[in-house]
Amino acid sequence: MNLRGVWAIYAFEMHRTRRTLMQSIAAPVISTALYFVVFGAAIGTRIAQIDGVSYGAFIVPGLVMLTLLTQSISNASFGIYFPRFTGTIYEYLSAPVSSFEIAVGFVGAAPPNRSSSASRSWRRPGSSCRCASRIRPGCSASCCSLP
């Protein structure tokens, strides 16, 4: 396996994310905030708490995961398909790198790019935790006191 080639593709994708910071990170954060405002104002006021979990505590993890999955697929596929449209895909095809190594480079760069977006989209400190997944033991929120 040509690790230098895989590393070059990985590093190039990470630099592309830094160059397109507004598209890669700021736009998903703004989009998630708008979804929360729209759904929170339209639906959130009409829904009472269910089993001690408010509508906001319920919808925020779902919106974050929606953004994370959508943007990870979008950015990973953009890095692969855009060179095809611009004609720079031939640089990858003429390099001494196998198709598997090209895929590993592109797919390897997708999770770090999206985790940076997810960390910026995640809830603010002091808000309710994600007690459905029970990953925060010792949380003092009323929703985490479930058995």
Secondary structure, DSSP 8 states (H G I E B T S, - for coil): --HHHHHHHHHHHHHHHHHTHIIIIIHHHHHHHHHHHHHIIIIITT---BTTB-HHHHHHHHHHHHHHHHHHHHHHHHHHHHHHHHTTHHHHHHSS--HHHHHHHHHHHHHHHHHHHHHHHS--TTS---TTTT--TT--SGGGG--
